[in-house]
Amino acid sequence: MTATAKTTQLDVPSLSKRLRPSDYFSIGFGAIIGVGWVIVMGDWLNMGGGPIITVMAFAVGAVILIPIALVYGELTTAIPVAGGPIAFTLKAFGHRTSYLTGWFLTLGYVMLCPWEAIAVGQLAGALFPALRCAPLYSFGGDIIYAPILAISLVVSLFVIAANFRGVRYVSILQKLPGKRIKPARRGCAP
């Protein structure tokens, strides 16, 4: 093996294969479903023409995402290293494009985390109206309440900490809500 090959091998972190198929499903399901849709569902139903049109729009969106999922699946098996889109663009287009891809992904994630936190806070406020107390300020016509803001900040910090712990930890957290739901027993006996 040449010195160049050794350097190239050492620069690319390999995958540790700690996830089971159920972990992949829980992370993917959580990433696709999330909580943001719960907040805007009423607007979609009102502006979109009703529930049938909304379901059709979801179906069209799912069909549009199938090629993207297939490409990611192929790239992951073809380039089995940590880094996802950054590693894929590095292999295909070089360092400059990979660098830009990393920064665009970072900007996207930095913007997504607060939006999800706001969605969780709004959902908590809708489920528990008692949280709509202690108004702090108004922004864009919406009143910001202290308990809802606190919930949003805690959720943000929790998601950030979970991502620093690693993908295995995130998959365990993603499965927690499902573990609380017990499957129904088969048969008629109580």
PEPESUL-V331256 format. One record per residue. SS is DSSP state (h for helix, s for strand, l for the rest). OMEGA is omega in radians with two decimals (* if undefined). D_CENTER is the distance of its C-alpha to the mean C-alpha in whole Angstrom. Layout:
BEGIN
SS&OMEGA&D_CENTER, SS&OMEGA&D_CENTER
END
This chain:
BEGIN
l&-3.10&40, l&3.12&41, h&3.12&40, h&-3.14&37, h&3.11&35, h&-3.14&35, h&-3.14&34, h&3.14&31, h&-3.09&30, h&-3.11&30, h&-3.03&28, l&3.10&25, l&-3.13&23, s&3.14&23, l&-3.11&20, l&3.06&21, l&3.11&20, l&-3.06&19, l&3.05&17, l&3.11&18, h&3.12&17, h&3.08&16, h&3.10&14, h&3.14&12, h&-3.09&12, h&3.11&11, h&3.13&8, h&3.13&8, h&3.12&9, h&3.13&6, h&-3.11&3, h&-3.06&7, h&3.11&8, l&3.11&6, l&-3.06&9, h&-3.11&10, h&-3.13&12, h&-3.07&14, h&-3.04&16, h&-3.10&17, h&3.13&18, h&3.10&21, h&3.12&22, h&-3.13&21, h&-3.12&23, h&-3.07&26, h&-3.01&25, h&3.10&24, l&3.07&28, l&-3.03&27, h&-3.10&25, h&3.11&26, h&3.13&25, h&3.10&21, h&3.10&21, h&3.12&23, h&3.08&20, h&3.14&17, h&3.11&19, h&3.09&20, h&3.11&16, h&3.13&16, h&3.12&19, h&-3.11&18, h&-3.12&15, h&3.11&17, h&3.12&19, h&3.11&16, h&3.12&15, h&3.12&18, h&3.10&19, h&3.11&16, h&3.13&17, h&-3.13&21, h&-3.14&20, h&3.10&18, h&-3.14&21, h&-3.12&24, l&-3.04&22, l&3.10&21, s&3.08&20, l&3.07&18, l&3.07&16, l&-3.05&15, h&3.13&15, h&3.10&17, h&-3.14&20, h&-3.13&20, h&3.07&21, h&-3.12&23, h&-3.04&25, h&-2.96&25, h&3.11&26, l&-3.00&27, h&-3.05&26, h&3.13&26, h&3.10&24, h&3.10&21, h&3.11&22, h&3.10&21, h&3.11&18, h&3.14&17, h&3.10&18, h&3.08&16, h&3.11&13, h&3.11&13, h&3.11&15, h&-3.13&11, h&3.12&9, h&3.11&12, h&-3.08&12, h&-3.07&9, h&3.09&9, h&3.13&12, h&3.10&11, h&3.13&9, h&3.10&12, h&3.13&14, h&3.12&13, h&3.11&13, h&3.11&17, h&3.10&18, h&3.10&17, h&3.11&19, h&3.11&22, h&-3.13&22, h&-3.11&22, l&-3.08&24, h&3.12&27, h&3.11&28, h&-3.14&26, l&3.09&27, l&3.13&30, l&3.11&31, s&-3.14&30, s&-3.11&29, s&3.11&29, s&3.14&28, s&3.13&26, l&-3.14&26, l&3.11&28, s&3.10&26, s&3.13&27, s&-3.11&25, s&-3.08&26, h&-3.12&26, h&-3.14&24, h&3.07&21, h&3.12&21, h&3.11&21, h&3.13&18, h&-3.14&16, h&3.13&17, h&3.12&17, h&3.10&13, h&3.14&13, h&3.13&15, h&3.13&14, h&3.12&10, h&3.13&12, h&3.14&14, h&3.13&12, h&3.06&11, h&3.13&14, h&3.09&16, l&-3.03&14, h&3.13&12, h&3.12&14, h&3.11&14, h&-3.14&10, h&3.08&11, h&3.11&14, h&-3.12&12, h&-3.11&10, h&-3.06&13, h&3.13&15, h&3.14&15, h&3.14&16, h&3.13&19, h&-3.14&21, l&-3.12&21, l&3.10&24, l&3.13&25, l&3.10&28, l&3.10&32, l&3.11&34, l&-3.06&37, l&-3.08&39, l&3.14&40, l&*&38
END
